[in-house]
């Protein structure tokens, strides 16, 4: 399992997994997009590049997800696949550069699920567990 949706009263959350934290971040992004629409109907016809910086691993996760939300809110872009070009969780260098493949949201073809407003710091977690990485984030909806 790459991610699971957390049912939180009044909000929504994602718990994502990966062999590396890079993978868990990718899966958190895909999980967030699945809150917005049915990803089976998204075509991979367009690429965008994003960058995010943070002051901690948790701060980087919030910045990264909020950048994806910004791209959806501003341009209607929904991703189906995320590839990390650069990923660093080194002290003082918390940084992501990624390519996101997807398309613009089309209300005639795409189901509208939740209106995700922002990733929050509420109960946020980036943690190594038994040589795997697990992240958890709550979204304002």
Secondary structure, 3 states (H helix, E strand, C coil): CCEEEEEECCEEEEEEEECCHHHHHHHHHHHHHHHHCCHHHCCCCEEEEEEEEECCHHHHHHHHHHHHHHHHHHHCEEEEEEEEEEEEEECCEEEEEEEEEEEECCCCCCCCCCCCCEECCCCCEEEEECCEEEEEEEEEC
